[in-house]
Amino acid sequence: MTAYYILFDNHEQAVRLHGQLRMGGLGSVIAPTPRSVSVCCGVSLMISEEEIGAVRTFLSHHACVYRSVERVEQEFNPRRDAYC
């Protein structure tokens, strides 16, 4: 499974962008940041592969604060991987 993670310098930026995306009709999930991509604040937004194009467009048209967007290949374990 391919997922995209938006990384931040602090959790407040993540919560703010999560709300902005929701108000824009786009999905995101507050999730722990995979250590394979960064050791930033520890909180990121996980974006599905299907939504990443629309989210990138949203980011380019709005004044959003974030560090980077990273692509991660991962295996989903429903017994371990539960996010807000």
C-alpha positions in Angstrom: 0.0 0.0 0.0 1.3 3.5 -0.9 0.5 6.3 1.5 1.7 9.9 1.6 2.6 11.7 4.8 2.6 15.5 5.2 5.3 16.3 7.8 5.3 19.3 10.2 7.5 21.1 12.6 4.9 20.8 15.4 1.6 19.2 16.1 -0.4 22.4 16.0 0.5 22.8 12.3 -0.8 19.2 11.7 -4.1 19.8 13.5 -4.6 23.1 11.6 -4.0 21.6 8.2 -6.2 18.6 9.1 -9.1 21.0 9.7 -8.4 23.0 6.5 -8.4 19.9 4.4 -11.6 18.7 6.0 -13.3 22.1 5.3 -12.1 21.7 1.7 -13.7 18.3 1.4 -10.5 16.4 1.4 -9.6 13.4 3.6 -6.6 13.1 5.9 -5.8 11.0 8.9 -3.7 12.2 11.9 -1.0 9.6 12.3 2.4 9.0 13.8 5.2 10.0 11.5 7.0 7.0 10.1 10.6 7.0 11.3 11.7 6.0 7.9 10.9 9.5 6.6 11.6 11.8 9.5 12.1 12.4 13.1 10.2 15.7 13.1 7.5 16.4 15.6 6.1 12.8 15.5 2.7 13.8 14.2 1.8 13.8 10.5 -1.2 13.6 8.2 -1.6 10.5 6.2 -3.1 10.9 2.7 -4.3 8.1 0.5 -2.8 7.6 -2.9 -6.2 8.4 -4.4 -6.4 11.8 -2.7 -2.8 13.0 -3.0 -3.3 14.9 -6.3 -6.2 16.9 -4.9 -4.3 17.5 -1.7 -1.2 18.8 -3.6 -3.5 21.1 -5.5 -5.0 22.4 -2.3 -1.6 22.9 -0.7 -0.4 24.9 -3.8 -3.5 27.2 -3.7 -3.7 27.9 0.0 -1.3 29.3 2.6 -0.6 26.0 4.4 2.3 25.5 6.7 4.1 22.1 6.5 7.6 20.7 6.2 7.2 18.3 3.2 5.1 15.6 1.6 6.7 12.1 1.6 5.7 8.9 -0.2 5.9 5.7 1.9 5.4 2.1 0.8 3.9 0.2 3.7 2.1 -2.8 4.8 -1.0 -2.1 6.7 -1.6 -4.2 9.9 -5.1 -3.7 11.2 -4.2 -5.1 14.6 -1.4 -2.5 15.0 -2.1 0.4 12.7 -5.1 2.4 14.0 -5.2 6.2 13.6 -7.5 9.0 14.5 
